[in-house]
Amino acid sequence: MSVKLFGHYVARPAAVLAALEGGLFLVVLHVFELVQHCRGCYIGSVLNLQLHEELLLTSAFLLITTSVGLYNRDALLDFRTFLKRFILGWQLIFIPAVAFMAITKAAVGAPFGWYIGILSVAISMFMLMLFAIRLMLGWWSPTALAKKRVLVLGDDRVGQAVVDFVNGSGRSHMVHVLTIPSRGGKSAKITPLGNLALHIERSQPQHLPTIAQAARIDMIVVAVEDKRGLPVSELLECKLRGIDVVDSLTFWEREAGEIDIAHTGAGWLAFTPGFLLDARSRLIKRVADFIVSLSFVILVAPLCMFVAAAIKLESRGPVFYRQERVGLGGKVFRVWKFRSMRTDAERDGVPQWANKQDNRVTRVGQVIRMLRIDEIPQIINVLSGDMSFVGPRPERPFFVEQLRRDIPHYDLRHAVKPGITGWAQVNYPYGASVEDAKRKLAYDLYYLKNHDLILDFAILMQTVRVVLFPGGAR
């Protein structure tokens, strides 16, 4: 299940974990403050923080743990994934904290070795507490108490898609209890519930609130293609009894972070909240892009010089590669990238999808693609106004012509500026076919519907995880 924070859906387990671990971090800071001022302790003034400084440090901690993906579903379900990200998060917290302590104490001439030792112990103890919390929650999560019980109203392909999603991997927080056919359906697909199951199987008329209450349902998903004849009054009664009632399109947006383009029409897109692209939001985004881009250029300038030298040493040809892409309003522009392929990659002049094991990629190109370094020169496009830092990835005109014929609503992604990174890139990294383009469009439409600076910031944090744990670089 998901909760809504600052206008965006967040998985409930992730929100609970972030609140719990952030609170623990704040408590540890307070305890550390008390210990260092205890009578008889000779630690000295290691920290002397005001409340707003403690809150700022706690926010920094949550940013680090979020950026490495500790609150993603795969980290909550797979211990190896969690362990790798946990170790990296420990390093990202430990190294800057120790460096900050050393610099500040050395600046005032204080012996910083003792302070670093105490701080190292405190951070280590805190991270071990987090590790213990995750182990305990991992042990509890499979129990029925942690699951939200779902009833699906509708047994056609839309209903089956919802059932498959709930039963799929990464949904340990939900359990499909039963499916009731829409009016006129023949039978129900259910998890046995004693006499209740027997009555439903015989298709006897049932009162939906009674069924939901007997099955202890937490959420009803209305998943039908034709909504005529639905028991609207019964659904309203369920809602008044505290049961969450949603349609399948809202369910997909909330739980999967995408728009169900297979069952979404222009009418729903027009009347649903979101998709608001006003001049004020465009101006704020443009100012943010410009400031972030200038700051980023200063930070990565040494890295760019090193990459440029490596490209020139390995193969003859230009350091940069410019390629036509489709941007805002369908306008074609040239995107800047570090060259990662041979200069004769498309000698026949026919554009090709990039493959996972593409033999056109150079050795340096493999490394910079894996780390997404080849995308850095696109900052030039951001500064010039052709791109944004966050947005749908720009596609080549040749493929756009093909995709707009095969995929409904494909041109909607051109309503905003394309980005260096995007919601589709942090959720679905591979994109080498029309089917992949459909999946990525589902995420692009979610971004288009819900985009704001908060979502942009969340995407930037998730991009850190994609870079540090490469799994889909092209």
C-alpha positions as CSV (number, residue, x, y, z in Angstrom):
1,M,0.0,0.0,0.0
2,S,1.1,3.6,-0.5
3,V,0.7,6.8,1.3
4,K,0.6,10.3,-0.1
5,L,3.4,12.7,1.0
6,F,3.7,16.2,-0.5
7,G,1.3,15.2,-3.3
8,H,3.2,12.0,-4.3
9,Y,2.6,8.4,-3.5
10,V,5.2,6.6,-1.4
11,A,5.2,2.9,-0.5
12,R,4.0,2.6,3.0
13,P,6.9,0.3,4.2
14,A,9.4,2.7,2.8
15,A,7.7,5.7,4.6
16,V,7.5,3.8,7.9
17,L,11.2,2.7,7.7
18,A,12.4,6.2,6.8
19,A,10.4,7.7,9.7
20,L,11.7,5.0,12.1
21,E,15.3,5.3,11.0
22,G,15.3,9.1,10.8
23,G,13.8,9.2,14.3
24,L,16.4,6.8,15.6
25,F,19.2,9.0,14.1
26,L,17.8,12.0,15.8
27,V,17.6,10.2,19.2
28,V,21.2,9.0,18.8
29,L,22.3,12.6,18.2
30,H,20.6,13.7,21.4
31,V,22.1,10.8,23.4
32,F,25.6,11.6,22.0
33,E,25.1,15.2,23.1
34,L,24.2,14.0,26.6
35,V,27.1,11.6,26.9
36,Q,29.7,14.1,26.0
37,H,28.5,16.5,28.7
38,C,28.3,13.8,31.5
39,R,30.3,14.5,34.6
40,G,33.6,12.6,34.5
41,C,33.6,12.2,30.7
42,Y,36.7,13.7,29.0
43,I,35.4,13.6,25.5
44,G,35.2,17.3,25.1
45,S,32.8,19.2,23.0
46,V,32.5,16.9,20.0
47,L,29.2,18.2,19.0
48,N,27.2,21.2,20.1
49,L,24.1,21.2,17.9
50,Q,20.9,23.2,17.9
51,L,17.6,21.5,17.1
52,H,17.6,22.8,13.5
53,E,21.1,21.5,13.0
54,E,20.1,18.1,14.3
55,L,17.1,18.1,11.9
56,L,19.4,19.1,9.0
57,L,21.8,16.3,9.8
58,T,18.9,13.8,10.0
59,S,17.7,15.0,6.6
60,A,21.2,14.5,5.2
61,F,21.2,11.0,6.6
62,L,17.8,10.2,5.0
63,L,19.0,11.7,1.7
64,I,22.0,9.4,1.7
65,T,20.1,6.2,2.5
66,T,17.4,7.1,0.0
67,S,20.0,7.9,-2.8
68,V,21.6,4.4,-2.4
69,G,18.1,2.8,-2.6
70,L,17.8,1.4,0.9
71,Y,14.0,2.1,0.8
72,N,13.4,0.6,-2.6
73,R,11.3,-2.6,-2.7
74,D,14.2,-4.7,-4.0
75,A,16.3,-3.8,-1.0
76,L,13.4,-4.6,1.4
77,L,12.9,-8.0,-0.1
78,D,16.4,-9.2,-1.2
79,F,19.0,-9.4,1.6
80,R,22.0,-9.3,-0.7
81,T,20.7,-6.2,-2.4
82,F,20.1,-4.6,0.9
83,L,23.5,-5.6,2.2
84,K,25.4,-4.0,-0.7
85,R,23.5,-0.8,-0.4
86,F,23.8,-0.8,3.4
87,I,27.6,-1.0,3.2
88,L,27.7,1.8,0.6
89,G,25.4,3.9,2.7
90,W,27.6,3.3,5.8
91,Q,30.6,4.6,3.8
92,L,28.8,7.6,2.4
93,I,27.8,8.6,6.0
94,F,31.1,7.7,7.7
95,I,33.6,9.2,5.3
96,P,32.1,12.7,5.0
97,A,31.4,12.9,8.8
98,V,35.0,11.9,9.7
99,A,36.4,14.3,7.1
100,F,34.3,17.1,8.4
101,M,35.4,16.4,12.0
102,A,39.1,16.3,11.0
103,I,38.9,19.6,9.1
104,T,36.9,21.5,11.7
105,K,39.1,20.4,14.6
106,A,42.4,20.9,12.8
107,A,41.3,24.4,11.9
108,V,41.1,25.4,15.5
109,G,44.3,23.5,16.4
110,A,42.6,20.8,18.4
111,P,43.9,17.2,18.5
112,F,41.2,15.5,16.3
113,G,42.3,11.9,16.6
114,W,40.3,11.3,19.8
115,Y,37.2,13.0,18.3
116,I,37.4,10.9,15.2
117,G,37.6,7.7,17.2
118,I,34.5,8.6,19.3
119,L,32.6,9.7,16.2
120,S,33.6,6.4,14.4
121,V,32.3,4.3,17.3
122,A,29.0,6.3,17.4
123,I,28.4,6.0,13.7
124,S,29.2,2.3,13.7
125,M,26.9,1.6,16.7
126,F,24.1,3.5,14.9
127,M,24.5,1.6,11.6
128,L,24.5,-1.7,13.5
129,M,21.2,-0.7,15.2
130,L,19.8,0.0,11.7
131,F,21.0,-3.3,10.5
132,A,19.3,-5.0,13.5
133,I,16.0,-3.1,12.8
134,R,16.1,-4.3,9.1
135,L,16.6,-7.9,10.2
136,M,13.7,-7.8,12.6
137,L,11.4,-6.2,10.1
138,G,12.5,-8.7,7.5
139,W,11.5,-11.5,9.9
140,W,8.1,-9.9,10.6
141,S,7.2,-8.8,7.1
142,P,6.0,-12.2,5.8
143,T,3.4,-12.4,8.5
144,A,-0.3,-11.6,7.7
145,L,-0.2,-8.6,10.1
146,A,2.1,-6.7,7.7
147,K,-0.1,-7.3,4.6
148,K,-3.0,-5.3,3.3
149,R,-5.8,-7.5,2.1
150,V,-7.0,-6.8,-1.4
151,L,-10.4,-7.6,-3.0
152,V,-10.5,-7.2,-6.8
153,L,-13.9,-6.4,-8.3
154,G,-13.8,-7.6,-11.9
155,D,-12.6,-10.9,-13.5
156,D,-11.8,-9.7,-17.0
157,R,-8.3,-9.0,-18.3
158,V,-8.1,-5.7,-16.3
159,G,-8.9,-7.6,-13.1
160,Q,-6.5,-10.3,-13.9
161,A,-3.7,-7.8,-14.5
162,V,-4.3,-6.3,-11.0
163,V,-4.3,-9.8,-9.5
164,D,-1.0,-10.7,-11.2
165,F,0.5,-7.4,-10.0
166,V,-0.5,-8.0,-6.4
167,N,0.8,-11.6,-6.5
168,G,4.1,-10.6,-8.3
169,S,7.5,-10.1,-6.7
170,G,8.1,-7.0,-4.6
171,R,4.5,-6.9,-3.3
172,S,5.0,-8.5,0.1
173,H,3.0,-5.7,1.7
174,M,-0.2,-6.8,-0.1
175,V,-2.1,-10.1,-0.4
176,H,-4.9,-10.9,-2.9
177,V,-7.8,-12.4,-0.9
178,L,-10.5,-12.7,-3.5
179,T,-11.8,-11.7,-6.9
180,I,-15.5,-11.0,-7.3
181,P,-16.9,-10.9,-10.9
182,S,-18.5,-7.7,-12.1
183,R,-22.2,-7.8,-12.5
184,G,-23.0,-10.6,-15.0
185,G,-19.8,-12.6,-14.3
186,K,-19.9,-16.3,-14.0
187,S,-17.7,-17.2,-11.1
188,A,-15.1,-15.8,-8.6
189,K,-11.5,-16.6,-8.2
190,I,-10.9,-16.6,-4.5
191,T,-8.7,-17.6,-1.6
192,P,-10.8,-20.1,0.5
193,L,-12.7,-18.3,3.2
194,G,-14.9,-21.1,4.6
195,N,-18.6,-20.7,4.0
196,L,-18.1,-17.3,2.5
197,A,-16.1,-18.8,-0.3
198,L,-18.8,-21.4,-0.9
199,H,-21.5,-18.8,-1.3
200,I,-19.5,-16.7,-3.8
201,E,-18.6,-19.7,-5.9
202,R,-22.3,-20.6,-6.2
203,S,-22.8,-17.0,-7.5
204,Q,-25.5,-16.3,-4.9
205,P,-26.4,-12.6,-4.6
206,Q,-24.1,-11.1,-1.9
207,H,-23.9,-7.8,-0.2
208,L,-20.4,-6.5,-1.0
209,P,-19.8,-4.7,2.3
210,T,-20.7,-7.9,4.1
211,I,-18.2,-9.9,2.0
212,A,-15.5,-7.3,2.5
213,Q,-16.1,-7.2,6.3
214,A,-16.1,-11.0,6.6
215,A,-12.9,-11.2,4.6
216,R,-11.2,-8.4,6.5
217,I,-10.6,-6.4,3.3
218,D,-8.4,-3.3,3.4
219,M,-8.7,-2.2,-0.2
220,I,-11.1,-2.9,-3.1
221,V,-9.8,-2.4,-6.6
222,V,-12.5,-1.8,-9.2
223,A,-10.9,-3.4,-12.3
224,V,-13.5,-3.5,-15.1
225,E,-13.4,-2.3,-18.6
226,D,-17.2,-1.4,-18.6
227,K,-18.2,0.4,-15.4
228,R,-21.9,0.3,-16.2
229,G,-23.9,-1.8,-13.7
230,L,-21.4,-1.5,-10.8
231,P,-22.8,-1.7,-7.3
232,V,-21.9,2.0,-6.6
233,S,-24.0,2.3,-3.4
234,E,-22.3,-0.8,-2.0
235,L,-18.9,0.5,-2.9
236,L,-19.7,3.8,-1.1
237,E,-20.9,1.9,1.9
238,C,-17.5,0.0,1.9
239,K,-15.7,3.3,1.8
240,L,-17.7,4.7,4.7
241,R,-16.7,1.6,6.7
242,G,-13.0,2.5,6.3
243,I,-12.2,0.4,3.3
244,D,-10.0,2.0,0.6
245,V,-11.9,1.9,-2.8
246,V,-9.9,2.7,-5.9
247,D,-10.3,2.1,-9.6
248,S,-7.6,0.2,-11.5
249,L,-6.0,3.3,-13.1
250,T,-5.5,4.9,-9.7
251,F,-4.2,1.6,-8.3
252,W,-1.5,1.4,-11.1
253,E,-0.5,5.0,-10.6
254,R,-0.3,4.6,-6.8
255,E,1.3,1.2,-6.5
256,A,3.4,0.9,-9.7
257,G,4.4,4.5,-10.2
258,E,3.1,4.4,-13.8
259,I,0.1,5.1,-16.0
260,D,-1.8,2.1,-17.4
261,I,-1.5,3.2,-21.0
262,A,-3.3,0.0,-22.3
263,H,-6.6,1.1,-20.6
264,T,-6.2,4.9,-20.5
265,G,-8.2,7.0,-22.9
266,A,-7.9,10.7,-23.7
267,G,-10.9,11.4,-21.5
268,W,-9.2,10.1,-18.4
269,L,-6.1,12.0,-19.2
270,A,-8.0,15.2,-19.7
271,F,-10.1,15.1,-16.5
272,T,-7.7,13.4,-14.0
273,P,-5.8,15.8,-11.7
274,G,-2.3,16.6,-12.8
275,F,-0.8,17.3,-16.3
276,L,-0.7,21.0,-15.3
277,L,2.1,22.7,-17.3
278,D,1.7,26.4,-16.3
279,A,4.2,29.2,-17.0
280,R,5.1,29.5,-13.3
281,S,6.2,25.9,-12.9
282,R,8.2,26.1,-16.2
283,L,10.0,29.2,-15.0
284,I,10.9,27.7,-11.6
285,K,12.2,24.5,-13.3
286,R,14.3,26.5,-15.7
287,V,15.9,28.6,-12.9
288,A,16.6,25.4,-10.9
289,D,18.1,23.7,-14.0
290,F,20.4,26.6,-14.7
291,I,21.7,26.8,-11.1
292,V,22.2,23.1,-10.7
293,S,23.9,22.8,-14.1
294,L,26.4,25.6,-13.3
295,S,27.2,23.9,-10.0
296,F,27.6,20.5,-11.6
297,V,29.9,21.8,-14.3
298,I,32.4,23.0,-11.6
299,L,32.2,19.7,-9.8
300,V,32.8,17.4,-12.8
301,A,35.2,19.5,-14.8
302,P,38.3,17.5,-13.7
303,L,36.5,14.2,-14.5
304,C,35.5,15.4,-17.9
305,M,39.1,16.3,-18.8
306,F,40.2,12.8,-17.7
307,V,37.4,11.1,-19.8
308,A,38.2,13.2,-22.8
309,A,41.9,12.2,-22.6
310,A,41.0,8.5,-22.3
311,I,38.7,8.7,-25.4
312,K,41.4,10.3,-27.5
313,L,44.1,7.8,-26.3
314,E,42.0,4.7,-27.2
315,S,40.6,5.6,-30.6
316,R,40.9,8.2,-33.3
317,G,38.0,10.5,-33.7
318,P,36.2,13.3,-31.9
319,V,35.7,13.3,-28.1
320,F,32.1,14.4,-28.3
321,Y,29.3,12.9,-30.3
322,R,26.3,15.0,-31.4
323,Q,23.1,13.3,-32.4
324,E,19.6,14.6,-33.4
325,R,16.9,14.1,-30.8
326,V,13.3,15.2,-30.5
327,G,12.6,17.6,-27.7
328,L,9.9,20.0,-26.4
329,G,7.0,20.3,-28.8
330,G,8.6,17.9,-31.2
331,K,11.4,20.3,-32.0
332,V,14.6,18.5,-33.2
333,F,17.9,19.5,-31.5
334,R,21.4,18.0,-31.3
335,V,22.3,16.3,-28.0
336,W,25.9,16.4,-26.7
337,K,27.5,13.1,-25.4
338,F,31.0,11.7,-24.9
339,R,31.7,9.4,-27.8
340,S,31.4,5.8,-26.6
341,M,31.2,4.0,-29.9
342,R,33.4,3.6,-32.9
343,T,33.2,6.4,-35.5
344,D,31.7,3.9,-38.0
345,A,29.0,2.7,-35.6
346,E,26.2,3.4,-38.2
347,R,28.2,3.1,-41.5
348,D,25.1,2.2,-43.4
349,G,23.3,5.3,-42.2
350,V,20.4,3.4,-40.6
351,P,19.7,4.1,-36.9
352,Q,19.9,1.1,-34.6
353,W,18.7,0.4,-31.1
354,A,21.6,0.2,-28.6
355,N,22.0,-3.4,-27.3
356,K,23.2,-4.6,-23.9
357,Q,26.2,-6.2,-25.4
358,D,26.8,-3.8,-28.3
359,N,30.0,-4.6,-30.2
360,R,30.1,-1.0,-31.5
361,V,31.0,0.3,-28.0
362,T,34.7,1.0,-27.3
363,R,36.4,-0.2,-24.1
364,V,36.3,3.3,-22.6
365,G,32.8,3.6,-23.9
366,Q,31.7,0.5,-21.9
367,V,33.0,2.1,-18.7
368,I,31.5,5.6,-19.2
369,R,28.2,4.1,-20.3
370,M,28.1,1.8,-17.2
371,L,28.6,4.8,-15.0
372,R,26.5,7.1,-17.1
373,I,29.4,9.5,-17.6
374,D,28.7,9.7,-21.3
375,E,25.6,11.7,-20.5
376,I,27.5,14.5,-18.6
377,P,28.1,16.8,-21.7
378,Q,24.3,17.1,-22.0
379,I,24.7,19.8,-19.3
380,I,25.4,22.0,-22.4
381,N,21.9,21.2,-23.6
382,V,20.5,22.1,-20.2
383,L,22.3,25.4,-20.1
384,S,21.1,26.2,-23.7
385,G,17.5,25.4,-22.8
386,D,17.0,22.4,-25.0
387,M,16.9,20.0,-22.1
388,S,16.2,19.8,-18.4
389,F,18.1,17.9,-15.7
390,V,15.0,15.7,-15.2
391,G,12.5,14.7,-17.8
392,P,11.7,12.0,-20.4
393,R,14.8,10.8,-22.3
394,P,14.9,12.4,-25.8
395,E,14.6,9.9,-28.6
396,R,15.9,10.0,-32.2
397,P,13.5,11.3,-34.9
398,F,13.7,8.0,-36.8
399,F,12.4,6.0,-33.8
400,V,9.9,8.7,-32.8
401,E,8.2,8.3,-36.1
402,Q,7.9,4.6,-35.6
403,L,6.8,4.8,-31.9
404,R,4.2,7.5,-32.4
405,R,2.5,5.1,-34.9
406,D,2.6,2.1,-32.7
407,I,2.0,3.6,-29.2
408,P,-1.0,5.7,-28.3
409,H,-0.3,9.0,-26.5
410,Y,3.4,8.7,-27.3
411,D,3.7,12.4,-28.3
412,L,2.5,13.5,-24.9
413,R,6.1,13.0,-23.6
414,H,7.1,15.9,-25.8
415,A,4.9,18.3,-23.7
416,V,7.9,18.8,-21.4
417,K,11.6,19.2,-22.0
418,P,13.6,16.0,-22.2
419,G,16.0,15.3,-19.4
420,I,19.4,13.8,-18.6
421,T,17.7,11.5,-16.2
422,G,14.0,10.7,-15.6
423,W,11.4,8.7,-13.8
424,A,11.5,6.0,-16.5
425,Q,15.3,5.7,-16.2
426,V,15.3,5.1,-12.5
427,N,12.5,2.5,-12.7
428,Y,13.0,0.8,-16.0
429,P,16.6,1.1,-17.3
430,Y,16.4,-1.0,-20.5
431,G,14.9,0.4,-23.7
432,A,15.9,-1.4,-26.8
433,S,12.5,-2.2,-28.5
434,V,9.0,-1.0,-29.1
435,E,7.8,-3.0,-26.1
436,D,10.4,-1.3,-23.9
437,A,9.3,2.1,-25.2
438,K,5.7,1.3,-24.2
439,R,6.8,0.5,-20.6
440,K,8.9,3.6,-20.4
441,L,6.1,5.7,-21.7
442,A,3.9,4.5,-18.8
443,Y,6.5,6.0,-16.4
444,D,7.0,9.1,-18.5
445,L,3.2,9.8,-18.3
446,Y,3.3,9.3,-14.6
447,Y,6.1,12.0,-14.5
448,L,4.1,14.3,-16.8
449,K,1.1,13.9,-14.6
450,N,2.8,14.5,-11.2
451,H,5.9,16.5,-12.0
452,D,7.2,19.1,-9.6
453,L,10.5,20.0,-7.9
454,I,9.9,17.4,-5.2
455,L,9.6,14.6,-7.7
456,D,12.6,15.9,-9.6
457,F,14.6,15.9,-6.4
458,A,13.5,12.3,-5.7
459,I,14.6,11.2,-9.2
460,L,18.0,12.8,-8.8
461,M,18.4,10.9,-5.6
462,Q,17.4,7.7,-7.3
463,T,19.8,8.4,-10.1
464,V,22.7,8.1,-7.6
465,R,21.6,4.5,-7.0
466,V,21.5,3.8,-10.8
467,V,25.0,5.1,-11.2
468,L,26.4,3.3,-8.2
469,F,24.7,0.1,-9.0
470,P,24.6,-0.1,-12.8
471,G,22.0,-2.3,-14.1
472,G,20.7,-0.8,-17.3
473,A,23.2,1.6,-18.9
474,R,23.1,1.8,-22.7
